[in-house]
Amino acid sequence: MERPGASSLPDAVRGHWADRWAPVGLRPYLRLARIERPIGWWLLLLPCWWSAGLAAIVKGQPWPDPLHCLFFLIGAVAMRGAGCTYNDIVDRDLDIRVERTRQRPLPSGQVSLKGALAFLGLQALVGLLVLLQFNSFAIAVGFGSLGVVALYPFMKRFFWMPQIVLGLAFSWGALMGWAAAFGSLSLAPVLLYFASVAWVVGYDTIYALQDIEDDEIAGIKSSARFFGERVRMGVGICYALTIALMIAAFVAADVGLPSYTGLGLFALHLGWQVARIDRSDGAGALRLFRSNRDAGLILFAAMIVDALL
């Protein structure tokens, strides 16, 4: 039997295979990698696929490189897991003070610090093997993300908007898809990158509403606390900036009508999220946060149609 407190976190997918079928001894490590919370790797993956889609349109290809998209999927799962493991190692003293996170594998004692470090190394190795499949320029761009990733867990201790640093890390794929396709960067992927940064700040502000009371007690800083009663306006500004930068990226890439149509649907989805924000509804905030996967897939599907046409 699993140890007391070994059940999944409140925001995990109920009945996930990691909780039902994985060997009991592996389950705490899978939770350390947030395997039972797939929304994280989806949100890390989507900027990669957007960038690959944008590159396909510019190159005149009928679709994004399927092998690249597969590598991005594997890399997103591995590196999201590695990032979460690293974050939990750094934050183990804070996580035990927050209701939603105190049952994570490290603060609850399900995984030792040595075990977490070894697991971090294993996931990072998988990510490295994936990265080495790309051209030398893309490899260099990929390594460039490590500094931002390493910095993020410390920001919530003294910076009121740690979501900005999270956005800089989580959006790196917006550069990678283009770099893998062209072996260089240009204005379009850079604009796409900053659009994704604004998107991450917006949706992670919604996510942070779940912890706002505990964060105040623990002294953890977040954009949700920073915006306070004006959180809806704050997220709205982030999402408006996302759309403006996306339009600029699309103009720079000279995309077609299908991409703009997808962007319009994406914008409507973000507007719906803003309208539904309720600071007192943590469960609702989680649902809105998770819905960003669907919003991102709508945009990616539109890019594929654009490339086909």
Secondary structure by P-SEA (a helix, b strand, c coil): cccccccccccccccccccccccccaaaaaaaaccccaaaaaaaaaaaaaaaaaaaaaaccccccaaaaaaaaaaaaaaaaaaaaaaaaaaaaaaaacccccccccccccccaaaaaaaaaaaaaaaaaaaacccaaaaaaaacaaaaaaaccccccccccaaaaaaaaaaaaaaaaaaaacccccaaaaaaaaaaaaaaaaaaaaaacccaaaaaaacccccccccccaaaaaaaaaaaaaaaaaaaaaaaacccaaaaaaaaaaaaaaaaaaaacccccaaaaaaaaaaaaaaaaaaaaaaaaaaac
